[in-house]
């Protein structure tokens, strides 16, 4: 029996894999989840940057365009995409925290500060229809 489990590649603004089986099982067994890769190898930290390679992920142009729409919504509310991506993960009651990862100390600091950003409820409401599952960058 576990109090918490680390779940990689399963829950983000672009990845809803955990919704089907992982989250229901966590609820059933009262296990908190720690989400690894919540910012999709950096795509949800910076938004799409032409020519960027996201480690082991191959995001289609369609997926990157979708992230750009989310980024535009965030900008309208003056909310950093990174903060929205990380806080969205933990809005689910079974998600205890995230492990966003960082290559540089400055990125780790930015990740930590993202938790303190106040995000208006209106942004969350407008974001909801934009949250869809992408399988390796292909909308599913």
MARPAFI-971451 format. One record per residue (C-alpha): residue number from 1; z, y, x; residue in one letter. Coordinates in steps of 0.5 Angstrom, whole numbers, plus 500, padded with zeros to 3 digits. Each point is the difference from the previous one (the first is absolute). Layout:
N
<pt><num>NUM</num><pz>Z</pz><py>Y</py><px>X</px><residuo>a</residuo></pt>
...
// end
This chain:
140
<pt><num>1</num><pz>500</pz><py>500</py><px>500</px><residuo>x</residuo></pt>
<pt><num>2</num><pz>498</pz><py>507</py><px>503</px><residuo>x</residuo></pt>
<pt><num>3</num><pz>502</pz><py>507</py><px>498</px><residuo>x</residuo></pt>
<pt><num>4</num><pz>494</pz><py>503</py><px>502</px><residuo>x</residuo></pt>
<pt><num>5</num><pz>493</pz><py>498</py><px>503</px><residuo>x</residuo></pt>
<pt><num>6</num><pz>495</pz><py>504</py><px>504</px><residuo>x</residuo></pt>
<pt><num>7</num><pz>493</pz><py>500</py><px>496</px><residuo>x</residuo></pt>
<pt><num>8</num><pz>494</pz><py>502</py><px>504</px><residuo>x</residuo></pt>
<pt><num>9</num><pz>493</pz><py>502</py><px>498</px><residuo>x</residuo></pt>
<pt><num>10</num><pz>502</pz><py>499</py><px>492</px><residuo>x</residuo></pt>
<pt><num>11</num><pz>502</pz><py>507</py><px>498</px><residuo>x</residuo></pt>
<pt><num>12</num><pz>497</pz><py>507</py><px>500</px><residuo>x</residuo></pt>
<pt><num>13</num><pz>496</pz><py>505</py><px>497</px><residuo>x</residuo></pt>
<pt><num>14</num><pz>494</pz><py>495</py><px>501</px><residuo>x</residuo></pt>
<pt><num>15</num><pz>503</pz><py>494</py><px>500</px><residuo>x</residuo></pt>
<pt><num>16</num><pz>504</pz><py>497</py><px>494</px><residuo>x</residuo></pt>
<pt><num>17</num><pz>500</pz><py>493</py><px>502</px><residuo>x</residuo></pt>
<pt><num>18</num><pz>507</pz><py>499</py><px>499</px><residuo>x</residuo></pt>
<pt><num>19</num><pz>500</pz><py>502</py><px>493</px><residuo>x</residuo></pt>
<pt><num>20</num><pz>497</pz><py>493</py><px>498</px><residuo>x</residuo></pt>
<pt><num>21</num><pz>505</pz><py>495</py><px>503</px><residuo>x</residuo></pt>
<pt><num>22</num><pz>505</pz><py>503</py><px>505</px><residuo>x</residuo></pt>
<pt><num>23</num><pz>503</pz><py>506</py><px>496</px><residuo>x</residuo></pt>
<pt><num>24</num><pz>502</pz><py>495</py><px>494</px><residuo>x</residuo></pt>
<pt><num>25</num><pz>503</pz><py>495</py><px>505</px><residuo>x</residuo></pt>
<pt><num>26</num><pz>504</pz><py>505</py><px>503</px><residuo>x</residuo></pt>
<pt><num>27</num><pz>502</pz><py>503</py><px>494</px><residuo>x</residuo></pt>
<pt><num>28</num><pz>502</pz><py>493</py><px>497</px><residuo>x</residuo></pt>
<pt><num>29</num><pz>504</pz><py>498</py><px>507</px><residuo>x</residuo></pt>
<pt><num>30</num><pz>503</pz><py>507</py><px>501</px><residuo>x</residuo></pt>
<pt><num>31</num><pz>497</pz><py>501</py><px>506</px><residuo>x</residuo></pt>
<pt><num>32</num><pz>498</pz><py>507</py><px>503</px><residuo>x</residuo></pt>
<pt><num>33</num><pz>494</pz><py>501</py><px>504</px><residuo>x</residuo></pt>
<pt><num>34</num><pz>498</pz><py>504</py><px>506</px><residuo>x</residuo></pt>
<pt><num>35</num><pz>493</pz><py>502</py><px>500</px><residuo>x</residuo></pt>
<pt><num>36</num><pz>496</pz><py>499</py><px>507</px><residuo>x</residuo></pt>
<pt><num>37</num><pz>493</pz><py>504</py><px>500</px><residuo>x</residuo></pt>
<pt><num>38</num><pz>502</pz><py>505</py><px>495</px><residuo>x</residuo></pt>
<pt><num>39</num><pz>495</pz><py>505</py><px>503</px><residuo>x</residuo></pt>
<pt><num>40</num><pz>494</pz><py>495</py><px>501</px><residuo>x</residuo></pt>
<pt><num>41</num><pz>500</pz><py>501</py><px>507</px><residuo>x</residuo></pt>
<pt><num>42</num><pz>500</pz><py>507</py><px>500</px><residuo>x</residuo></pt>
<pt><num>43</num><pz>494</pz><py>501</py><px>494</px><residuo>x</residuo></pt>
<pt><num>44</num><pz>506</pz><py>503</py><px>496</px><residuo>x</residuo></pt>
<pt><num>45</num><pz>503</pz><py>504</py><px>505</px><residuo>x</residuo></pt>
<pt><num>46</num><pz>494</pz><py>504</py><px>502</px><residuo>x</residuo></pt>
<pt><num>47</num><pz>495</pz><py>499</py><px>494</px><residuo>x</residuo></pt>
<pt><num>48</num><pz>493</pz><py>498</py><px>503</px><residuo>x</residuo></pt>
<pt><num>49</num><pz>498</pz><py>502</py><px>506</px><residuo>x</residuo></pt>
<pt><num>50</num><pz>493</pz><py>499</py><px>502</px><residuo>x</residuo></pt>
<pt><num>51</num><pz>499</pz><py>495</py><px>506</px><residuo>x</residuo></pt>
<pt><num>52</num><pz>507</pz><py>497</py><px>499</px><residuo>x</residuo></pt>
<pt><num>53</num><pz>501</pz><py>493</py><px>501</px><residuo>x</residuo></pt>
<pt><num>54</num><pz>506</pz><py>498</py><px>496</px><residuo>x</residuo></pt>
<pt><num>55</num><pz>502</pz><py>494</py><px>505</px><residuo>x</residuo></pt>
<pt><num>56</num><pz>499</pz><py>493</py><px>496</px><residuo>x</residuo></pt>
<pt><num>57</num><pz>498</pz><py>504</py><px>494</px><residuo>x</residuo></pt>
<pt><num>58</num><pz>493</pz><py>501</py><px>498</px><residuo>x</residuo></pt>
<pt><num>59</num><pz>500</pz><py>505</py><px>494</px><residuo>x</residuo></pt>
<pt><num>60</num><pz>493</pz><py>502</py><px>496</px><residuo>x</residuo></pt>
<pt><num>61</num><pz>498</pz><py>507</py><px>500</px><residuo>x</residuo></pt>
<pt><num>62</num><pz>501</pz><py>499</py><px>492</px><residuo>x</residuo></pt>
<pt><num>63</num><pz>507</pz><py>498</py><px>502</px><residuo>x</residuo></pt>
<pt><num>64</num><pz>501</pz><py>506</py><px>505</px><residuo>x</residuo></pt>
<pt><num>65</num><pz>497</pz><py>505</py><px>494</px><residuo>x</residuo></pt>
<pt><num>66</num><pz>505</pz><py>497</py><px>495</px><residuo>x</residuo></pt>
<pt><num>67</num><pz>506</pz><py>502</py><px>505</px><residuo>x</residuo></pt>
<pt><num>68</num><pz>496</pz><py>507</py><px>501</px><residuo>x</residuo></pt>
<pt><num>69</num><pz>501</pz><py>501</py><px>493</px><residuo>x</residuo></pt>
<pt><num>70</num><pz>508</pz><py>498</py><px>500</px><residuo>x</residuo></pt>
<pt><num>71</num><pz>500</pz><py>505</py><px>506</px><residuo>x</residuo></pt>
<pt><num>72</num><pz>497</pz><py>505</py><px>496</px><residuo>x</residuo></pt>
<pt><num>73</num><pz>505</pz><py>499</py><px>494</px><residuo>x</residuo></pt>
<pt><num>74</num><pz>506</pz><py>500</py><px>505</px><residuo>x</residuo></pt>
<pt><num>75</num><pz>497</pz><py>507</py><px>503</px><residuo>x</residuo></pt>
<pt><num>76</num><pz>500</pz><py>503</py><px>493</px><residuo>x</residuo></pt>
<pt><num>77</num><pz>508</pz><py>499</py><px>500</px><residuo>x</residuo></pt>
<pt><num>78</num><pz>501</pz><py>502</py><px>507</px><residuo>x</residuo></pt>
<pt><num>79</num><pz>502</pz><py>493</py><px>502</px><residuo>x</residuo></pt>
<pt><num>80</num><pz>499</pz><py>496</py><px>506</px><residuo>x</residuo></pt>
<pt><num>81</num><pz>496</pz><py>494</py><px>499</px><residuo>x</residuo></pt>
<pt><num>82</num><pz>504</pz><py>496</py><px>505</px><residuo>x</residuo></pt>
<pt><num>83</num><pz>506</pz><py>502</py><px>495</px><residuo>x</residuo></pt>
<pt><num>84</num><pz>497</pz><py>498</py><px>494</px><residuo>x</residuo></pt>
<pt><num>85</num><pz>498</pz><py>493</py><px>503</px><residuo>x</residuo></pt>
<pt><num>86</num><pz>507</pz><py>498</py><px>502</px><residuo>x</residuo></pt>
<pt><num>87</num><pz>504</pz><py>503</py><px>494</px><residuo>x</residuo></pt>
<pt><num>88</num><pz>495</pz><py>496</py><px>495</px><residuo>x</residuo></pt>
<pt><num>89</num><pz>502</pz><py>494</py><px>504</px><residuo>x</residuo></pt>
<pt><num>90</num><pz>507</pz><py>501</py><px>498</px><residuo>x</residuo></pt>
<pt><num>91</num><pz>499</pz><py>502</py><px>493</px><residuo>x</residuo></pt>
<pt><num>92</num><pz>500</pz><py>493</py><px>498</px><residuo>x</residuo></pt>
<pt><num>93</num><pz>508</pz><py>498</py><px>499</px><residuo>x</residuo></pt>
<pt><num>94</num><pz>499</pz><py>493</py><px>504</px><residuo>x</residuo></pt>
<pt><num>95</num><pz>497</pz><py>504</py><px>506</px><residuo>x</residuo></pt>
<pt><num>96</num><pz>506</pz><py>502</py><px>505</px><residuo>x</residuo></pt>
<pt><num>97</num><pz>496</pz><py>503</py><px>506</px><residuo>x</residuo></pt>
<pt><num>98</num><pz>494</pz><py>500</py><px>504</px><residuo>x</residuo></pt>
<pt><num>99</num><pz>498</pz><py>499</py><px>507</px><residuo>x</residuo></pt>
<pt><num>100</num><pz>494</pz><py>505</py><px>501</px><residuo>x</residuo></pt>
<pt><num>101</num><pz>500</pz><py>499</py><px>507</px><residuo>x</residuo></pt>
<pt><num>102</num><pz>498</pz><py>505</py><px>506</px><residuo>x</residuo></pt>
<pt><num>103</num><pz>496</pz><py>501</py><px>506</px><residuo>x</residuo></pt>
<pt><num>104</num><pz>504</pz><py>506</py><px>503</px><residuo>x</residuo></pt>
<pt><num>105</num><pz>507</pz><py>503</py><px>499</px><residuo>x</residuo></pt>
<pt><num>106</num><pz>497</pz><py>506</py><px>496</px><residuo>x</residuo></pt>
<pt><num>107</num><pz>497</pz><py>495</py><px>495</px><residuo>x</residuo></pt>
<pt><num>108</num><pz>507</pz><py>496</py><px>499</px><residuo>x</residuo></pt>
<pt><num>109</num><pz>503</pz><py>507</py><px>499</px><residuo>x</residuo></pt>
<pt><num>110</num><pz>494</pz><py>502</py><px>495</px><residuo>x</residuo></pt>
<pt><num>111</num><pz>501</pz><py>493</py><px>496</px><residuo>x</residuo></pt>
<pt><num>112</num><pz>508</pz><py>502</py><px>499</px><residuo>x</residuo></pt>
<pt><num>113</num><pz>499</pz><py>507</py><px>498</px><residuo>x</residuo></pt>
<pt><num>114</num><pz>495</pz><py>497</py><px>495</px><residuo>x</residuo></pt>
<pt><num>115</num><pz>506</pz><py>497</py><px>496</px><residuo>x</residuo></pt>
<pt><num>116</num><pz>503</pz><py>507</py><px>499</px><residuo>x</residuo></pt>
<pt><num>117</num><pz>494</pz><py>504</py><px>497</px><residuo>x</residuo></pt>
<pt><num>118</num><pz>501</pz><py>501</py><px>493</px><residuo>x</residuo></pt>
<pt><num>119</num><pz>494</pz><py>498</py><px>495</px><residuo>x</residuo></pt>
<pt><num>120</num><pz>499</pz><py>502</py><px>493</px><residuo>x</residuo></pt>
<pt><num>121</num><pz>500</pz><py>496</py><px>495</px><residuo>x</residuo></pt>
<pt><num>122</num><pz>493</pz><py>502</py><px>498</px><residuo>x</residuo></pt>
<pt><num>123</num><pz>497</pz><py>498</py><px>506</px><residuo>x</residuo></pt>
<pt><num>124</num><pz>502</pz><py>493</py><px>499</px><residuo>x</residuo></pt>
<pt><num>125</num><pz>498</pz><py>500</py><px>493</px><residuo>x</residuo></pt>
<pt><num>126</num><pz>493</pz><py>503</py><px>502</px><residuo>x</residuo></pt>
<pt><num>127</num><pz>500</pz><py>494</py><px>506</px><residuo>x</residuo></pt>
<pt><num>128</num><pz>501</pz><py>494</py><px>495</px><residuo>x</residuo></pt>
<pt><num>129</num><pz>493</pz><py>499</py><px>498</px><residuo>x</residuo></pt>
<pt><num>130</num><pz>498</pz><py>501</py><px>507</px><residuo>x</residuo></pt>
<pt><num>131</num><pz>504</pz><py>494</py><px>503</px><residuo>x</residuo></pt>
<pt><num>132</num><pz>495</pz><py>494</py><px>500</px><residuo>x</residuo></pt>
<pt><num>133</num><pz>500</pz><py>494</py><px>504</px><residuo>x</residuo></pt>
<pt><num>134</num><pz>495</pz><py>500</py><px>506</px><residuo>x</residuo></pt>
<pt><num>135</num><pz>498</pz><py>493</py><px>503</px><residuo>x</residuo></pt>
<pt><num>136</num><pz>499</pz><py>502</py><px>508</px><residuo>x</residuo></pt>
<pt><num>137</num><pz>497</pz><py>506</py><px>497</px><residuo>x</residuo></pt>
<pt><num>138</num><pz>496</pz><py>498</py><px>494</px><residuo>x</residuo></pt>
<pt><num>139</num><pz>503</pz><py>501</py><px>494</px><residuo>x</residuo></pt>
<pt><num>140</num><pz>502</pz><py>494</py><px>495</px><residuo>x</residuo></pt>
// end
